[in-house]
């Protein structure tokens, strides 16, 4: 898969929610990639007991975009989806 085949689904600042969304989508065989702007934040959180700020992009295959939006719209995360 080429990087150009990926599309940003959404950006979020909560790693737990990002991982929950990843798990939900992967249950439907929509594979995701989580990309952090602060990759060291997980390690810092483990050592320091705090959660440094990070922004996580959830990227998916461009062909799965609409199906992912539909799944999230019918989920507890519907408020995160900008349904224009």
SULRA-V959736 format. One record per residue. N is the residue number from 1. RES is the residue in one small letter. PHI is phi as a letter, one per 40 degrees, with the letter a starting at -180 (999 if undefined). PSI is psi as a letter, one per 40 degrees, with the letter a starting at -180 (NA if undefined). Layout:
[[N | RES | PHI | PSI] [N | RES | PHI | PSI]]
//
This chain:
[[1 | x | 999 | h] [2 | x | c | i] [3 | x | d | d] [4 | x | c | e] [5 | x | c | e] [6 | x | c | i] [7 | x | b | i] [8 | x | c | h] [9 | x | c | d] [10 | x | a | i] [11 | x | b | i] [12 | x | a | i] [13 | x | b | e] [14 | x | b | h] [15 | x | c | d] [16 | x | c | d] [17 | x | c | d] [18 | x | d | d] [19 | x | c | d] [20 | x | c | d] [21 | x | c | d] [22 | x | d | d] [23 | x | c | d] [24 | x | d | d] [25 | x | c | d] [26 | x | c | d] [27 | x | c | d] [28 | x | b | e] [29 | x | g | f] [30 | x | b | h] [31 | x | c | h] [32 | x | b | i] [33 | x | b | h] [34 | x | c | h] [35 | x | b | h] [36 | x | c | i] [37 | x | c | e] [38 | x | a | g] [39 | x | d | d] [40 | x | c | e] [41 | x | c | d] [42 | x | c | d] [43 | x | c | d] [44 | x | c | d] [45 | x | c | d] [46 | x | c | d] [47 | x | c | d] [48 | x | b | e] [49 | x | g | e] [50 | x | b | i] [51 | x | b | g] [52 | x | c | i] [53 | x | c | h] [54 | x | a | i] [55 | x | b | h] [56 | x | b | h] [57 | x | c | h] [58 | x | c | h] [59 | x | b | i] [60 | x | b | i] [61 | x | c | h] [62 | x | d | d] [63 | x | c | e] [64 | x | c | e] [65 | x | d | d] [66 | x | c | d] [67 | x | c | d] [68 | x | c | d] [69 | x | c | d] [70 | x | c | d] [71 | x | c | d] [72 | x | c | d] [73 | x | c | d] [74 | x | c | f] [75 | x | b | i] [76 | x | c | e] [77 | x | c | e] [78 | x | d | d] [79 | x | c | e] [80 | x | c | e] [81 | x | c | h] [82 | x | c | g] [83 | x | c | g] [84 | x | c | NA]]
//
